[in-house]
């Protein structure tokens, strides 16, 4: 087996392990009952709001010292939309990681197939994750969450695609400059 083939296989295995760990993290978060899951995100958000107010007050940007009741209301108001953004974000990351694996596996030649695989894996995992949540006390599986997760995966694929397109343009530009330098050197 060639050294380049071994390196390619090692990269694929390493990135697949990252994807599996990522999926394990999603599964772990989905295993929390609703009180723990909601409580963790609410607590983290409350600390973030309090710390942000403290920093902005010290910097002179704000002069706000809301009551505990107002902080709790703000936290409750922001918590649900933020949790949906987090749903999309973790599937954004999952799809991006899968695109990396497919890019290496297909030598960046089967772009459409890579997109289909990444989206399918992320969407199927989103469905199984929502089903898994129906088995957790106090949790429910929601079709809306599958749609949000799938939208996050699509955004991850789009982000990867934009990066890959910019990278290829840069490489093409670099190759053109190198070729021009060779032609100029021959003419001298």
N, CA and C atoms as an extended XYZ file, in Angstrom:
564
Properties=species:S:1:pos:R:3:atomname:S:1:resname:S:1:resid:I:1 pbc="F F F"
N         0.846       -1.174        0.000 N   UNK     1
C         0.000        0.000        0.000 CA  UNK     1
C         0.894        1.242        0.000 C   UNK     1
N         0.536        2.201       -0.848 N   UNK     2
C         1.323        3.425       -0.952 CA  UNK     2
C         1.211        4.254        0.327 C   UNK     2
N         2.231        5.064        0.561 N   UNK     3
C         2.240        5.928        1.738 CA  UNK     3
C         1.080        6.932        1.687 C   UNK     3
N         0.804        7.473        0.472 N   UNK     4
C        -0.293        8.450        0.341 CA  UNK     4
C        -1.643        7.815        0.644 C   UNK     4
N        -1.809        6.549        0.263 N   UNK     5
C        -3.053        5.838        0.549 CA  UNK     5
C        -3.210        5.627        2.048 C   UNK     5
N        -2.117        5.283        2.722 N   UNK     6
C        -2.164        5.099        4.172 CA  UNK     6
C        -2.522        6.405        4.870 C   UNK     6
N        -1.946        7.504        4.387 N   UNK     7
C        -2.241        8.814        4.981 CA  UNK     7
C        -3.712        9.163        4.761 C   UNK     7
N        -4.209        8.894        3.553 N   UNK     8
C        -5.610        9.180        3.247 CA  UNK     8
C        -6.537        8.378        4.164 C   UNK     8
N        -6.233        7.106        4.333 N   UNK     9
C        -7.050        6.250        5.203 CA  UNK     9
C        -6.982        6.744        6.650 C   UNK     9
N        -5.800        7.139        7.097 N   UNK    10
C        -5.641        7.645        8.462 CA  UNK    10
C        -6.470        8.917        8.669 C   UNK    10
N        -6.479        9.804        7.655 N   UNK    11
C        -7.284       11.029        7.753 CA  UNK    11
C        -8.766       10.698        7.827 C   UNK    11
N        -9.204        9.778        6.976 N   UNK    12
C       -10.619        9.389        6.965 CA  UNK    12
C       -11.023        8.791        8.310 C   UNK    12
N       -10.186        7.897        8.844 N   UNK    13
C       -10.495        7.267       10.132 CA  UNK    13
C       -10.540        8.314       11.242 C   UNK    13
N        -9.558        9.213       11.256 N   UNK    14
C        -9.514       10.246       12.298 CA  UNK    14
C       -10.742       11.149       12.246 C   UNK    14
N       -11.118       11.581       11.049 N   UNK    15
C       -12.278       12.476       10.939 CA  UNK    15
C       -13.574       11.712       11.224 C   UNK    15
N       -13.632       10.438       10.842 N   UNK    16
C       -14.811        9.623       11.187 CA  UNK    16
C       -14.942        9.483       12.706 C   UNK    16
N       -13.817        9.344       13.390 N   UNK    17
C       -13.860        9.280       14.853 CA  UNK    17
C       -14.392       10.586       15.446 C   UNK    17
N       -13.987       11.714       14.865 N   UNK    18
C       -14.507       13.003       15.311 CA  UNK    18
C       -16.030       13.044       15.091 C   UNK    18
N       -16.479       12.576       13.929 N   UNK    19
C       -17.924       12.559       13.640 CA  UNK    19
C       -18.665       11.667       14.630 C   UNK    19
N       -18.099       10.518       14.938 N   UNK    20
C       -18.739        9.602       15.888 CA  UNK    20
C       -18.790       10.223       17.273 C   UNK    20
N       -17.698       10.859       17.692 N   UNK    21
C       -17.705       11.552       18.992 CA  UNK    21
C       -18.731       12.685       19.009 C   UNK    21
N       -18.830       13.401       17.887 N   UNK    22
C       -19.806       14.499       17.766 CA  UNK    22
C       -21.216       13.939       17.927 C   UNK    22
N       -21.486       12.822       17.231 N   UNK    23
C       -22.804       12.204       17.326 CA  UNK    23
C       -23.057       11.677       18.740 C   UNK    23
N       -22.006       11.160       19.376 N   UNK    24
C       -22.135       10.707       20.764 CA  UNK    24
C       -22.492       11.854       21.693 C   UNK    24
N       -21.899       13.029       21.441 N   UNK    25
C       -22.225       14.213       22.225 CA  UNK    25
C       -23.678       14.615       22.065 C   UNK    25
N       -24.156       14.562       20.822 N   UNK    26
C       -25.568       14.874       20.560 CA  UNK    26
C       -26.466       13.876       21.309 C   UNK    26
N       -26.109       12.600       21.217 N   UNK    27
C       -26.882       11.544       21.888 CA  UNK    27
C       -26.895       11.773       23.402 C   UNK    27
N       -25.752       12.127       23.962 N   UNK    28
C       -25.645       12.377       25.409 CA  UNK    28
C       -26.552       13.530       25.833 C   UNK    28
N       -26.513       14.619       25.055 N   UNK    29
C       -27.370       15.764       25.377 CA  UNK    29
C       -28.848       15.388       25.263 C   UNK    29
N       -29.172       14.550       24.292 N   UNK    30
C       -30.565       14.127       24.102 CA  UNK    30
C       -31.028       13.171       25.193 C   UNK    30
N       -30.080       12.578       25.912 N   UNK    31
C       -30.422       11.626       26.965 CA  UNK    31
C       -30.834       12.298       28.264 C   UNK    31
N       -30.619       13.609       28.368 N   UNK    32
C       -31.014       14.328       29.593 CA  UNK    32
C       -32.529       14.441       29.637 C   UNK    32
N       -33.106       14.263       30.832 N   UNK    33
C       -34.548       14.480       30.924 CA  UNK    33
C       -34.825       15.969       30.754 C   UNK    33
N       -36.066       16.326       30.543 N   UNK    34
C       -36.401       17.710       30.193 CA  UNK    34
C       -36.016       18.706       31.278 C   UNK    34
N       -36.174       18.323       32.545 N   UNK    35
C       -35.814       19.243       33.629 CA  UNK    35
C       -34.314       19.530       33.623 C   UNK    35
N       -33.495       18.477       33.480 N   UNK    36
C       -32.043       18.674       33.447 CA  UNK    36
C       -31.616       19.470       32.227 C   UNK    36
N       -32.138       19.097       31.070 N   UNK    37
C       -31.750       19.759       29.824 CA  UNK    37
C       -32.119       21.238       29.850 C   UNK    37
N       -33.365       21.518       30.189 N   UNK    38
C       -33.832       22.903       30.243 CA  UNK    38
C       -33.141       23.664       31.372 C   UNK    38
N       -32.934       22.993       32.491 N   UNK    39
C       -32.279       23.622       33.631 CA  UNK    39
C       -30.845       24.020       33.335 C   UNK    39
N       -30.105       23.120       32.661 N   UNK    40
C       -28.715       23.434       32.302 CA  UNK    40
C       -28.647       24.645       31.386 C   UNK    40
N       -29.467       24.647       30.343 N   UNK    41
C       -29.396       25.761       29.396 CA  UNK    41
C       -29.868       27.061       30.045 C   UNK    41
N       -30.873       26.979       30.899 N   UNK    42
C       -31.363       28.177       31.593 CA  UNK    42
C       -30.288       28.725       32.533 C   UNK    42
N       -29.643       27.842       33.281 N   UNK    43
C       -28.591       28.277       34.209 CA  UNK    43
C       -27.426       28.930       33.470 C   UNK    43
N       -26.984       28.304       32.391 N   UNK    44
C       -25.872       28.843       31.603 CA  UNK    44
C       -26.253       30.204       31.033 C   UNK    44
N       -27.462       30.309       30.513 N   UNK    45
C       -27.924       31.567       29.929 CA  UNK    45
C       -28.032       32.669       30.986 C   UNK    45
N       -28.522       32.329       32.169 N   UNK    46
C       -28.644       33.322       33.249 CA  UNK    46
C       -27.270       33.854       33.641 C   UNK    46
N       -26.301       32.962       33.775 N   UNK    47
C       -24.931       33.394       34.108 CA  UNK    47
C       -24.382       34.275       32.999 C   UNK    47
N       -24.618       33.894       31.751 N   UNK    48
C       -24.136       34.690       30.614 CA  UNK    48
C       -24.741       36.099       30.639 C   UNK    48
N       -26.045       36.194       30.864 N   UNK    49
C       -26.710       37.508       30.905 CA  UNK    49
C       -26.146       38.349       32.052 C   UNK    49
N       -26.033       37.737       33.229 N   UNK    50
C       -25.507       38.469       34.383 CA  UNK    50
C       -24.073       38.948       34.140 C   UNK    50
N       -23.226       38.056       33.600 N   UNK    51
C       -21.832       38.429       33.327 CA  UNK    51
C       -21.741       39.506       32.253 C   UNK    51
N       -22.576       39.415       31.243 N   UNK    52
C       -22.580       40.416       30.173 CA  UNK    52
C       -22.983       41.775       30.730 C   UNK    52
N       -24.015       41.797       31.559 N   UNK    53
C       -24.440       43.064       32.176 CA  UNK    53
C       -23.330       43.634       33.065 C   UNK    53
N       -22.663       42.788       33.809 N   UNK    54
C       -21.578       43.248       34.678 CA  UNK    54
C       -20.453       43.876       33.858 C   UNK    54
N       -20.052       43.219       32.774 N   UNK    55
C       -18.978       43.735       31.921 CA  UNK    55
C       -19.396       45.042       31.250 C   UNK    55
N       -20.613       45.076       30.709 N   UNK    56
C       -21.048       46.302       30.025 CA  UNK    56
C       -21.275       47.445       30.998 C   UNK    56
N       -21.700       47.141       32.223 N   UNK    57
C       -21.844       48.189       33.250 CA  UNK    57
C       -20.480       48.763       33.622 C   UNK    57
N       -19.498       47.885       33.826 N   UNK    58
C       -18.147       48.343       34.185 CA  UNK    58
C       -17.513       49.156       33.067 C   UNK    58
N       -17.819       48.780       31.819 N   UNK    59
C       -17.241       49.487       30.667 CA  UNK    59
C       -17.976       50.793       30.378 C   UNK    59
N       -19.074       51.022       31.071 N   UNK    60
C       -19.823       52.251       30.858 CA  UNK    60
C       -20.761       52.196       29.667 C   UNK    60
N       -20.948       51.030       29.109 N   UNK    61
C       -21.835       50.856       27.955 CA  UNK    61
C       -23.291       50.859       28.417 C   UNK    61
N       -23.531       50.197       29.545 N   UNK    62
C       -24.881       50.167       30.103 CA  UNK    62
C       -24.818       50.593       31.563 C   UNK    62
N       -25.969       50.855       32.102 N   UNK    63
C       -26.088       51.143       33.520 CA  UNK    63
C       -27.348       50.440       33.997 C   UNK    63
N       -27.302       49.113       33.941 N   UNK    64
C       -28.493       48.324       34.193 CA  UNK    64
C       -28.238       47.333       35.317 C   UNK    64
N       -29.129       47.306       36.260 N   UNK    65
C       -29.081       46.352       37.365 CA  UNK    65
C       -30.481       45.785       37.558 C   UNK    65
N       -30.902       44.899       36.637 N   UNK    66
C       -32.273       44.377       36.718 CA  UNK    66
C       -32.467       43.472       37.933 C   UNK    66
N       -33.704       43.383       38.352 N   UNK    67
C       -34.054       42.515       39.481 CA  UNK    67
C       -33.940       41.051       39.051 C   UNK    67
N       -33.932       40.180       40.033 N   UNK    68
C       -33.882       38.729       39.759 CA  UNK    68
C       -35.073       38.310       38.899 C   UNK    68
N       -36.233       38.939       39.156 N   UNK    69
C       -37.447       38.618       38.408 CA  UNK    69
C       -37.273       38.971       36.922 C   UNK    69
N       -36.683       40.135       36.650 N   UNK    70
C       -36.466       40.551       35.257 CA  UNK    70
C       -35.412       39.668       34.580 C   UNK    70
N       -34.369       39.294       35.335 N   UNK    71
C       -33.358       38.391       34.772 CA  UNK    71
C       -33.972       37.039       34.431 C   UNK    71
N       -34.818       36.532       35.324 N   UNK    72
C       -35.480       35.242       35.072 CA  UNK    72
C       -36.386       35.330       33.844 C   UNK    72
N       -37.092       36.460       33.706 N   UNK    73
C       -37.982       36.647       32.555 CA  UNK    73
C       -37.175       36.718       31.259 C   UNK    73
N       -36.070       37.453       31.280 N   UNK    74
C       -35.213       37.558       30.094 CA  UNK    74
C       -34.630       36.198       29.721 C   UNK    74
N       -34.198       35.466       30.731 N   UNK    75
C       -33.641       34.131       30.488 CA  UNK    75
C       -34.684       33.215       29.866 C   UNK    75
N       -35.888       33.241       30.411 N   UNK    76
C       -36.971       32.396       29.890 CA  UNK    76
C       -37.323       32.791       28.453 C   UNK    76
N       -37.308       34.081       28.181 N   UNK    77
C       -37.646       34.577       26.846 CA  UNK    77
C       -36.619       34.143       25.796 C   UNK    77
N       -35.361       34.151       26.172 N   UNK    78
C       -34.274       33.847       25.229 CA  UNK    78
C       -34.007       32.352       25.125 C   UNK    78
N       -34.309       31.593       26.180 N   UNK    79
C       -33.924       30.188       26.258 CA  UNK    79
C       -34.435       29.333       25.090 C   UNK    79
N       -35.732       29.383       24.805 N   UNK    80
C       -36.298       28.509       23.763 CA  UNK    80
C       -35.695       28.776       22.378 C   UNK    80
N       -35.638       30.037       21.919 N   UNK    81
C       -35.024       30.263       20.602 CA  UNK    81
C       -33.541       29.881       20.571 C   UNK    81
N       -32.854       30.120       21.682 N   UNK    82
C       -31.433       29.776       21.733 CA  UNK    82
C       -31.234       28.269       21.630 C   UNK    82
N       -32.118       27.514       22.253 N   UNK    83
C       -32.020       26.042       22.163 CA  UNK    83
C       -32.221       25.575       20.716 C   UNK    83
N       -33.096       26.235       19.987 N   UNK    84
C       -33.309       25.870       18.578 CA  UNK    84
C       -32.076       26.226       17.739 C   UNK    84
N       -31.458       27.351       18.048 N   UNK    85
C       -30.220       27.725       17.352 CA  UNK    85
C       -29.128       26.697       17.641 C   UNK    85
N       -29.082       26.210       18.873 N   UNK    86
C       -28.100       25.189       19.222 CA  UNK    86
C       -28.375       23.887       18.480 C   UNK    86
N       -29.645       23.550       18.307 N   UNK    87
C       -30.002       22.373       17.508 CA  UNK    87
C       -29.368       22.498       16.126 C   UNK    87
N       -29.610       23.617       15.473 N   UNK    88
C       -29.078       23.832       14.125 CA  UNK    88
C       -27.560       23.833       14.132 C   UNK    88
N       -26.964       24.413       15.156 N   UNK    89
C       -25.499       24.530       15.208 CA  UNK    89
C       -24.800       23.180       15.300 C   UNK    89
N       -25.330       22.279       16.116 N   UNK    90
C       -24.651       20.991       16.244 CA  UNK    90
C       -24.774       20.178       14.956 C   UNK    90
N       -25.870       20.326       14.244 N   UNK    91
C       -26.017       19.611       12.969 CA  UNK    91
C       -25.238       20.314       11.845 C   UNK    91
N       -25.037       21.603       11.962 N   UNK    92
C       -24.128       22.343       11.074 CA  UNK    92
C       -22.746       21.698       11.179 C   UNK    92
N       -22.291       21.541       12.423 N   UNK    93
C       -20.977       20.933       12.654 CA  UNK    93
C       -20.905       19.505       12.152 C   UNK    93
N       -21.942       18.723       12.394 N   UNK    94
C       -21.960       17.328       11.948 CA  UNK    94
C       -21.860       17.243       10.432 C   UNK    94
N       -22.655       18.017        9.722 N   UNK    95
C       -22.624       17.984        8.255 CA  UNK    95
C       -21.260       18.447        7.724 C   UNK    95
N       -20.682       19.455        8.358 N   UNK    96
C       -19.367       19.942        7.949 CA  UNK    96
C       -18.325       18.833        8.098 C   UNK    96
N       -18.354       18.136        9.218 N   UNK    97
C       -17.405       17.037        9.454 CA  UNK    97
C       -17.595       15.936        8.414 C   UNK    97
N       -18.834       15.602        8.110 N   UNK    98
C       -19.103       14.555        7.111 CA  UNK    98
C       -18.629       15.007        5.730 C   UNK    98
N       -18.791       16.280        5.417 N   UNK    99
C       -18.276       16.809        4.137 CA  UNK    99
C       -16.755       16.676        4.074 C   UNK    99
N       -16.080       16.881        5.197 N   UNK   100
C       -14.624       16.692        5.229 CA  UNK   100
C       -14.257       15.247        4.898 C   UNK   100
N       -14.959       14.314        5.522 N   UNK   101
C       -14.701       12.888        5.270 CA  UNK   101
C       -14.939       12.560        3.800 C   UNK   101
N       -16.079       12.990        3.272 N   UNK   102
C       -16.410       12.698        1.868 CA  UNK   102
C       -15.409       13.348        0.923 C   UNK   102
N       -14.995       14.559        1.222 N   UNK   103
C       -14.017       15.236        0.372 CA  UNK   103
C       -12.733       14.445        0.268 C   UNK   103
N       -12.254       13.933        1.390 N   UNK   104
C       -11.023       13.133        1.377 CA  UNK   104
C       -11.279       11.791        0.701 C   UNK   104
N       -12.372       11.140        1.040 N   UNK   105
C       -12.671        9.813        0.487 CA  UNK   105
C       -12.821        9.842       -1.030 C   UNK   105
N       -13.450       10.892       -1.563 N   UNK   106
C       -13.692       10.985       -3.004 CA  UNK   106
C       -12.678       11.878       -3.716 C   UNK   106
N       -11.599       12.257       -3.019 N   UNK   107
C       -10.573       13.138       -3.602 CA  UNK   107
C       -11.180       14.430       -4.148 C   UNK   107
N       -12.190       14.932       -3.488 N   UNK   108
C       -12.870       16.188       -3.866 CA  UNK   108
C       -13.409       16.140       -5.301 C   UNK   108
N       -13.779       14.951       -5.764 N   UNK   109
C       -14.254       14.812       -7.144 CA  UNK   109
C       -15.758       14.588       -7.242 C   UNK   109
N       -16.367       14.079       -6.236 N   UNK   110
C       -17.804       13.774       -6.292 CA  UNK   110
C       -18.552       14.677       -5.334 C   UNK   110
N       -18.611       15.939       -5.712 N   UNK   111
C       -19.161       16.962       -4.830 CA  UNK   111
C       -20.645       16.740       -4.544 C   UNK   111
N       -21.438       16.517       -5.578 N   UNK   112
C       -22.885       16.337       -5.382 CA  UNK   112
C       -23.160       15.123       -4.496 C   UNK   112
N       -22.443       14.041       -4.728 N   UNK   113
C       -22.609       12.839       -3.906 CA  UNK   113
C       -22.214       13.130       -2.455 C   UNK   113
N       -21.151       13.888       -2.266 N   UNK   114
C       -20.723       14.264       -0.911 CA  UNK   114
C       -21.820       15.052       -0.199 C   UNK   114
N       -22.433       15.991       -0.915 N   UNK   115
C       -23.521       16.792       -0.331 CA  UNK   115
C       -24.705       15.912        0.050 C   UNK   115
N       -25.058       15.002       -0.832 N   UNK   116
C       -26.192       14.105       -0.576 CA  UNK   116
C       -25.911       13.221        0.638 C   UNK   116
N       -24.707       12.655        0.689 N   UNK   117
C       -24.343       11.787        1.813 CA  UNK   117
C       -24.366       12.573        3.120 C   UNK   117
N       -23.742       13.746        3.129 N   UNK   118
C       -23.676       14.552        4.358 CA  UNK   118
C       -25.072       14.932        4.832 C   UNK   118
N       -25.906       15.375        3.904 N   UNK   119
C       -27.260       15.775        4.294 CA  UNK   119
C       -28.060       14.565        4.768 C   UNK   119
N       -27.955       13.459        4.051 N   UNK   120
C       -28.717       12.260        4.418 CA  UNK   120
C       -28.303       11.742        5.793 C   UNK   120
N       -27.015       11.653        6.039 N   UNK   121
C       -26.543       11.156        7.339 CA  UNK   121
C       -27.032       12.073        8.463 C   UNK   121
N       -26.886       13.389        8.269 N   UNK   122
C       -27.314       14.330        9.310 CA  UNK   122
C       -28.826       14.274        9.522 C   UNK   122
N       -29.588       14.237        8.447 N   UNK   123
C       -31.052       14.213        8.572 CA  UNK   123
C       -31.535       12.903        9.199 C   UNK   123
N       -30.951       11.791        8.801 N   UNK   124
C       -31.339       10.502        9.389 CA  UNK   124
C       -30.968       10.468       10.869 C   UNK   124
N       -29.786       10.990       11.187 N   UNK   125
C       -29.396       11.036       12.598 CA  UNK   125
C       -30.334       11.944       13.389 C   UNK   125
N       -30.773       13.047       12.781 N   UNK   126
C       -31.727       13.945       13.445 CA  UNK   126
C       -33.040       13.206       13.741 C   UNK   126
N       -33.495       12.412       12.776 N   UNK   127
C       -34.725       11.621       12.990 CA  UNK   127
C       -34.539       10.616       14.120 C   UNK   127
N       -33.418        9.907       14.118 N   UNK   128
C       -33.185        8.914       15.170 CA  UNK   128
C       -33.001        9.592       16.523 C   UNK   128
N       -32.405       10.781       16.519 N   UNK   129
C       -32.221       11.530       17.765 CA  UNK   129
C       -33.574       11.949       18.333 C   UNK   129
N       -34.460       12.429       17.484 N   UNK   130
C       -35.782       12.829       17.964 CA  UNK   130
C       -36.575       11.606       18.440 C   UNK   130
N       -36.435       10.467       17.759 N   UNK   131
C       -37.085        9.243       18.231 CA  UNK   131
C       -36.517        8.866       19.601 C   UNK   131
N       -35.189        8.936       19.721 N   UNK   132
C       -34.532        8.615       20.994 CA  UNK   132
C       -35.095        9.480       22.126 C   UNK   132
N       -35.375       10.739       21.831 N   UNK   133
C       -35.897       11.637       22.867 CA  UNK   133
C       -37.279       11.218       23.360 C   UNK   133
N       -38.033       10.508       22.517 N   UNK   134
C       -39.357       10.040       22.962 CA  UNK   134
C       -39.220        8.973       24.048 C   UNK   134
N       -38.056        8.367       24.155 N   UNK   135
C       -37.812        7.322       25.150 CA  UNK   135
C       -37.252        7.892       26.456 C   UNK   135
N       -36.952        9.182       26.469 N   UNK   136
C       -36.376        9.841       27.644 CA  UNK   136
C       -37.511       10.504       28.430 C   UNK   136
N       -37.565       10.256       29.751 N   UNK   137
C       -38.648       10.842       30.563 CA  UNK   137
C       -38.718       12.369       30.417 C   UNK   137
N       -39.926       12.843       30.137 N   UNK   138
C       -40.162       14.276       30.038 CA  UNK   138
C       -39.777       14.888       28.705 C   UNK   138
N       -39.229       14.115       27.795 N   UNK   139
C       -38.824       14.648       26.493 CA  UNK   139
C       -39.800       14.159       25.436 C   UNK   139
N       -39.871       14.909       24.347 N   UNK   140
C       -40.701       14.507       23.207 CA  UNK   140
C       -39.882       14.661       21.944 C   UNK   140
N       -40.187       13.868       20.949 N   UNK   141
C       -39.577       14.028       19.640 CA  UNK   141
C       -40.440       14.975       18.832 C   UNK   141
N       -39.812       15.936       18.176 N   UNK   142
C       -40.587       16.926       17.437 CA  UNK   142
C       -40.104       17.007       15.994 C   UNK   142
N       -41.057       16.983       15.068 N   UNK   143
C       -40.726       17.097       13.648 CA  UNK   143
C       -40.057       18.450       13.367 C   UNK   143
N       -40.476       19.488       14.081 N   UNK   144
C       -39.860       20.806       13.899 CA  UNK   144
C       -38.369       20.759       14.203 C   UNK   144
N       -37.987       20.018       15.222 N   UNK   145
C       -36.563       19.899       15.549 CA  UNK   145
C       -35.792       19.186       14.437 C   UNK   145
N       -36.416       18.185       13.811 N   UNK   146
C       -35.764       17.514       12.678 CA  UNK   146
C       -35.556       18.518       11.546 C   UNK   146
N       -36.553       19.348       11.295 N   UNK   147
C       -36.419       20.373       10.250 CA  UNK   147
C       -35.330       21.384       10.597 C   UNK   147
N       -35.282       21.796       11.849 N   UNK   148
C       -34.248       22.742       12.286 CA  UNK   148
C       -32.865       22.100       12.178 C   UNK   148
N       -32.754       20.853       12.614 N   UNK   149
C       -31.486       20.130       12.512 CA  UNK   149
C       -31.053       19.989       11.048 C   UNK   149
N       -32.002       19.667       10.182 N   UNK   150
C       -31.708       19.511        8.754 CA  UNK   150
C       -31.307       20.844        8.127 C   UNK   150
N       -31.949       21.921        8.558 N   UNK   151
C       -31.562       23.250        8.060 CA  UNK   151
C       -30.139       23.583        8.506 C   UNK   151
N       -29.810       23.221        9.732 N   UNK   152
C       -28.437       23.421       10.214 CA  UNK   152
C       -27.449       22.613        9.397 C   UNK   152
N       -27.813       21.379        9.054 N   UNK   153
C       -26.945       20.537        8.224 CA  UNK   153
C       -26.766       21.163        6.842 C   UNK   153
N       -27.850       21.645        6.264 N   UNK   154
C       -27.762       22.299        4.947 CA  UNK   154
C       -26.851       23.528        5.012 C   UNK   154
N       -26.953       24.287        6.100 N   UNK   155
C       -26.077       25.457        6.273 CA  UNK   155
C       -24.617       25.029        6.409 C   UNK   155
N       -24.377       23.920        7.105 N   UNK   156
C       -23.013       23.396        7.236 CA  UNK   156
C       -22.437       22.983        5.892 C   UNK   156
N       -23.270       22.359        5.068 N   UNK   157
C       -22.846       21.960        3.725 CA  UNK   157
C       -22.578       23.190        2.875 C   UNK   157
N       -23.434       24.187        2.971 N   UNK   158
C       -23.231       25.434        2.230 CA  UNK   158
C       -21.947       26.139        2.667 C   UNK   158
N       -21.694       26.170        3.975 N   UNK   159
C       -20.471       26.783        4.481 CA  UNK   159
C       -19.241       26.050        3.953 C   UNK   159
N       -19.259       24.716        4.021 N   UNK   160
C       -18.151       23.921        3.498 CA  UNK   160
C       -17.972       24.202        2.008 C   UNK   160
N       -19.070       24.263        1.290 N   UNK   161
C       -19.025       24.490       -0.157 CA  UNK   161
C       -18.418       25.851       -0.482 C   UNK   161
N       -18.794       26.849        0.283 N   UNK   162
C       -18.251       28.191        0.075 CA  UNK   162
C       -16.746       28.190        0.343 C   UNK   162
N       -16.346       27.547        1.433 N   UNK   163
C       -14.926       27.429        1.760 CA  UNK   163
C       -14.179       26.699        0.643 C   UNK   163
N       -14.734       25.592        0.217 N   UNK   164
C       -14.070       24.772       -0.822 CA  UNK   164
C       -13.963       25.551       -2.134 C   UNK   164
N       -15.011       26.280       -2.507 N   UNK   165
C       -14.999       27.085       -3.724 CA  UNK   165
C       -13.915       28.161       -3.645 C   UNK   165
N       -13.846       28.860       -2.509 N   UNK   166
C       -12.828       29.899       -2.334 CA  UNK   166
C       -11.431       29.295       -2.364 C   UNK   166
N       -11.260       28.132       -1.746 N   UNK   167
C        -9.969       27.448       -1.745 CA  UNK   167
C        -9.553       27.080       -3.169 C   UNK   167
N       -10.472       26.518       -3.935 N   UNK   168
C       -10.165       26.126       -5.324 CA  UNK   168
C        -9.832       27.344       -6.186 C   UNK   168
N       -10.565       28.430       -6.001 N   UNK   169
C       -10.250       29.656       -6.740 CA  UNK   169
C        -8.852       30.155       -6.394 C   UNK   169
N        -8.521       30.116       -5.119 N   UNK   170
C        -7.191       30.541       -4.684 CA  UNK   170
C        -6.107       29.662       -5.266 C   UNK   170
N        -6.336       28.363       -5.285 N   UNK   171
C        -5.345       27.431       -5.859 CA  UNK   171
C        -5.207       27.661       -7.352 C   UNK   171
N        -6.315       27.889       -8.034 N   UNK   172
C        -6.277       28.157       -9.474 CA  UNK   172
C        -5.500       29.447       -9.748 C   UNK   172
N        -5.742       30.461       -8.938 N   UNK   173
C        -5.046       31.738       -9.079 CA  UNK   173
C        -3.545       31.552       -8.821 C   UNK   173
N        -3.201       30.788       -7.791 N   UNK   174
C        -1.795       30.523       -7.469 CA  UNK   174
C        -1.119       29.774       -8.613 C   UNK   174
N        -1.812       28.812       -9.189 N   UNK   175
C        -1.252       28.037      -10.312 CA  UNK   175
C        -1.044       28.945      -11.518 C   UNK   175
N        -1.992       29.839      -11.775 N   UNK   176
C        -1.856       30.773      -12.899 CA  UNK   176
C        -0.659       31.692      -12.683 C   UNK   176
N        -0.462       32.160      -11.463 N   UNK   177
C         0.688       33.023      -11.170 CA  UNK   177
C         2.000       32.263      -11.352 C   UNK   177
N         2.038       31.030      -10.902 N   UNK   178
C         3.240       30.207      -11.040 CA  UNK   178
C         3.547       29.969      -12.514 C   UNK   178
N         2.517       29.658      -13.298 N   UNK   179
C         2.718       29.442      -14.732 CA  UNK   179
C         3.195       30.721      -15.421 C   UNK   179
N         2.653       31.856      -15.034 N   UNK   180
C         3.062       33.137      -15.608 CA  UNK   180
C         4.529       33.415      -15.280 C   UNK   180
N         4.935       33.113      -14.040 N   UNK   181
C         6.325       33.323      -13.644 CA  UNK   181
C         7.254       32.430      -14.470 C   UNK   181
N         6.836       31.196      -14.750 N   UNK   182
C         7.657       30.285      -15.561 CA  UNK   182
C         7.783       30.817      -16.980 C   UNK   182
N         6.694       31.303      -17.545 N   UNK   183
C         6.723       31.858      -18.901 CA  UNK   183
C         7.627       33.101      -18.939 C   UNK   183
N         7.490       33.960      -17.943 N   UNK   184
C         8.325       35.174      -17.872 CA  UNK   184
C         9.795       34.811      -17.730 C   UNK   184
N        10.114       33.769      -16.966 N   UNK   185
C        11.507       33.358      -16.784 CA  UNK   185
C        12.092       32.823      -18.086 C   UNK   185
N        11.284       32.105      -18.874 N   UNK   186
C        11.756       31.570      -20.155 CA  UNK   186
C        12.000       32.690      -21.162 C   UNK   186
N        11.213       33.749      -21.093 N   UNK   187
C        11.345       34.856      -22.041 CA  UNK   187
C        12.570       35.705      -21.757 C   UNK   187
N        13.097       35.659      -20.565 N   UNK   188
C        14.259       36.490      -20.209 CA  UNK   188
C        15.512       35.917      -20.683 C   UNK   188
